[in-house]
Structure formats: structure tokens, C-alpha cells
Amino acid sequence: MYGLIGKMRAARGQRDAVMDVLRASTGALPGCLSYIIARDPADADAIWVTEVWTDAESHKASLQLPEVQAAIAKARPFIAGFEFQVETHPVGGFGLADAKTG
């Protein structure tokens, strides 16, 4: 499995608008096993996104889907920036099938 954990910053007061776009655009994405959007309780403009994909190629391919491109364009005016993104290799957990480690 392939995972990403990232923190983005919405323009001041626009966090809910960004989260609404993310929620509306993260339906049935091929290869996406989990896509969690979370508020940061200590920062009114921060959004955490935790993703799990079958593999890195599925994630990369998703960025080319017309619905994802449209969501990016719709959210772009409300996003102030991306603070960081970390790549992970999930091995399982509640809601995910166990993966072979290696």
C-alpha cells in the first residue's frame, strides 16, 4: 500500500470551503482505500489529509481524472498553501486489509 499524510493551509476563514470541495470530490477514486479529511483543532485554517492507496501509481493516475482536476481548480482560490506531505507505507489497521511488509 501507498500512503500520504499532508497538511494544507486554507486562506483565512476558508477552511470549510476547501473541506467541502475535498469531500465532494473524493468519492470512488480507483485504487483509493481511504481518504480522510480532518480539521486541526489548534489552527483554524489548517486541514490534514490522510490517504491510503493500493499503490503510488493509482494516486498519480487519480490526479489526472477530470473530476479531480475540476476539484483542484475549484479549491485553488481558497488554498493558501501546503505545509508538508509525508509518504508512508501503510501495513493495515482498522478499516484496511493487512499488507505484506517489505
Residue frames relative to the residue before (quaternion, step in Angstrom):
aa qw qx qy qz dx dy dz
M 1.0000 0.0000 0.0000 0.0000 0.00 0.00 0.00
Y 0.2622 -0.7428 0.6024 0.1286 3.51 -1.31 0.50
G 0.0332 -0.8278 0.5600 -0.0084 3.59 -0.83 0.93
L 0.1159 -0.7523 0.6440 0.0765 3.50 -1.32 0.48
I 0.0490 -0.7441 0.6650 0.0417 3.53 -1.13 0.76
G 0.0780 0.8285 -0.5466 0.0938 3.55 -0.62 1.09
K 0.2402 -0.7363 0.6158 0.1447 3.50 -1.29 0.50
M 0.0393 -0.7888 0.6134 0.0103 3.54 -0.79 1.04
R 0.3175 -0.7338 0.5749 0.1735 3.50 -1.25 0.49
A 0.2897 -0.7401 0.5861 0.1573 3.54 -0.82 1.08
A 0.5767 -0.5188 0.4760 0.4144 3.55 -1.25 0.37
R 0.6694 -0.5298 0.3265 0.4057 3.57 -1.08 0.74
G 0.8482 0.1496 -0.1472 0.4863 3.52 -0.83 1.10
Q 0.6533 0.5426 -0.2996 0.4348 3.60 1.28 0.01
R 0.3242 0.7820 -0.4900 0.2081 3.60 1.23 0.16
D 0.6755 0.4933 -0.3131 0.4499 3.61 0.83 -0.89
A 0.6219 0.5393 -0.3434 0.4523 3.60 1.03 -0.72
V 0.6581 0.4894 -0.3093 0.4814 3.59 0.95 -0.84
M 0.6676 0.4989 -0.3093 0.4580 3.59 0.88 -0.90
D 0.6137 0.5447 -0.3489 0.4528 3.61 1.05 -0.69
V 0.6523 0.4938 -0.3133 0.4822 3.60 0.96 -0.84
L 0.6550 0.5131 -0.3190 0.4538 3.60 0.89 -0.88
R 0.6720 0.4961 -0.3014 0.4598 3.58 0.88 -0.91
A 0.6863 0.4943 -0.2898 0.4479 3.59 0.94 -0.82
S 0.7562 0.4069 -0.2037 0.4702 3.58 1.13 -0.58
T 0.6553 0.5297 -0.3168 0.4354 3.61 1.19 0.05
G 0.2129 0.7880 -0.5414 0.2013 3.54 0.95 0.88
A 0.8340 -0.1615 0.1485 0.5063 3.56 -0.92 -0.90
L 0.0562 0.7855 -0.6093 0.0923 3.57 0.04 1.30
P 0.4839 -0.6871 0.4485 0.3043 3.62 -0.66 1.03
G 0.8224 0.2166 -0.1846 0.4925 3.56 -0.80 1.04
C 0.5826 0.5731 -0.3841 0.4297 3.61 1.23 -0.14
L 0.2072 -0.7998 0.5576 0.0801 3.56 -0.67 1.15
S 0.7928 -0.0391 0.0591 0.6054 3.56 1.14 -0.63
Y 0.0421 0.7671 -0.6379 0.0541 3.57 -1.02 0.87
I 0.0005 -0.8286 0.5546 -0.0763 3.55 -0.20 1.33
I 0.1410 -0.7679 0.6233 0.0432 3.55 -0.87 1.07
A 0.0202 0.8290 -0.5557 0.0595 3.60 -0.74 1.03
R 0.4422 -0.6421 0.5584 0.2834 3.52 -1.22 0.64
D 0.3547 -0.6678 0.6015 0.2576 3.54 -1.24 0.52
P 0.3765 -0.7688 0.4634 0.2291 3.63 -0.48 1.12
A 0.7144 0.4430 -0.2574 0.4766 3.60 1.17 -0.42
D 0.7607 0.2830 -0.1448 0.5660 3.60 1.27 -0.19
A 0.3564 -0.7958 0.4562 0.1778 3.58 -0.32 1.27
D 0.7334 0.3996 -0.2392 0.4952 3.61 1.18 -0.30
A 0.6012 0.5923 -0.3508 0.4057 3.61 1.25 -0.08
I 0.1096 -0.7590 0.6409 0.0332 3.52 -1.20 0.79
W 0.1892 -0.7569 0.6170 0.1034 3.56 -0.98 0.92
V 0.0690 -0.7766 0.6256 0.0271 3.56 -0.98 0.87
T 0.0691 -0.7773 0.6253 -0.0012 3.54 -0.84 1.09
E 0.0483 -0.8214 0.5669 -0.0415 3.56 -0.62 1.20
V 0.0541 -0.7481 0.6587 0.0597 3.54 -1.22 0.63
W 0.0684 -0.7948 0.6024 -0.0287 3.54 -0.84 1.12
T 0.6108 -0.5380 0.4152 0.4062 3.56 -1.19 0.40
D 0.7775 -0.1320 0.1103 0.6049 3.58 1.09 -0.76
A 0.6846 -0.4982 0.3457 0.4046 3.57 -1.28 0.35
E 0.6167 0.5668 -0.3461 0.4226 3.58 1.06 -0.71
S 0.6253 0.5302 -0.3368 0.4631 3.61 1.04 -0.74
H 0.6407 0.5085 -0.3275 0.4730 3.58 0.97 -0.81
K 0.6652 0.5078 -0.3052 0.4544 3.57 0.83 -0.97
A 0.6658 0.5035 -0.3033 0.4596 3.60 0.92 -0.88
S 0.6153 0.5716 -0.3554 0.4104 3.60 1.03 -0.73
L 0.6250 0.5693 -0.3345 0.4164 3.58 1.08 -0.69
Q 0.6740 0.4823 -0.2870 0.4804 3.59 1.26 -0.34
L 0.4816 0.6752 -0.4395 0.3449 3.61 1.24 -0.19
P 0.5709 -0.6241 0.4052 0.3471 3.61 -0.93 0.84
E 0.6725 0.4952 -0.3156 0.4505 3.62 0.94 -0.80
V 0.6393 0.4973 -0.3264 0.4872 3.59 1.09 -0.62
Q 0.6299 0.5220 -0.3314 0.4700 3.60 0.98 -0.78
A 0.6500 0.5074 -0.3140 0.4706 3.60 1.00 -0.82
A 0.6495 0.5105 -0.3197 0.4640 3.60 0.98 -0.81
I 0.6244 0.5299 -0.3391 0.4629 3.59 0.98 -0.79
A 0.6697 0.4969 -0.2984 0.4643 3.58 0.89 -0.93
K 0.6663 0.5080 -0.3025 0.4544 3.60 0.99 -0.82
A 0.7273 0.4383 -0.2431 0.4688 3.61 0.96 -0.85
R 0.5030 0.7076 -0.4112 0.2776 3.60 1.09 -0.67
P 0.6846 0.4876 -0.3289 0.4305 3.70 0.78 -0.81
F 0.7087 0.4583 -0.2488 0.4751 3.60 1.20 -0.49
I 0.6266 0.5388 -0.3294 0.4567 3.60 1.28 -0.10
A 0.2940 -0.7674 0.5490 0.1525 3.57 -0.77 1.07
G 0.7627 -0.3001 0.1988 0.5373 3.60 1.11 -0.55
F 0.4036 -0.6629 0.5742 0.2606 3.50 -1.42 0.02
E 0.3370 -0.7788 0.4946 0.1877 3.56 -0.60 1.12
F 0.7603 -0.2611 0.1567 0.5738 3.58 0.95 -0.80
Q 0.1314 -0.7521 0.6378 0.1011 3.52 -1.36 0.26
V 0.1367 -0.7891 0.5976 0.0377 3.53 -0.91 1.01
E 0.3157 -0.7281 0.5798 0.1847 3.55 -0.96 0.91
T 0.0496 -0.7916 0.6089 0.0126 3.57 -0.99 0.86
H 0.2818 -0.7124 0.6089 0.2060 3.53 -1.36 0.13
P 0.2080 -0.8167 0.5259 0.1150 3.60 0.16 1.28
V 0.2121 -0.7844 0.5728 0.1079 3.55 -1.11 0.75
G 0.7453 -0.3323 0.1993 0.5425 3.60 1.24 0.03
G 0.2099 0.7490 -0.6129 0.1392 3.49 -1.34 -0.16
F 0.7289 -0.3940 0.2902 0.4788 3.55 -1.26 0.04
G 0.8010 0.2485 -0.2068 0.5038 3.58 -0.73 1.05
L 0.7407 0.3214 -0.2153 0.5493 3.60 1.22 -0.19
A 0.4652 -0.6396 0.5291 0.3074 3.54 -1.09 0.71
D 0.5479 -0.6038 0.4553 0.3577 3.59 -1.11 0.61
A 0.2428 -0.7514 0.5991 0.1326 3.52 -1.09 0.81
K 0.5264 -0.5811 0.5013 0.3659 3.53 -1.21 0.43
T 0.3400 -0.7309 0.5491 0.2206 3.59 -0.88 0.87
G 0.3703 0.7493 -0.5033 0.2193 3.50 -1.17 0.50
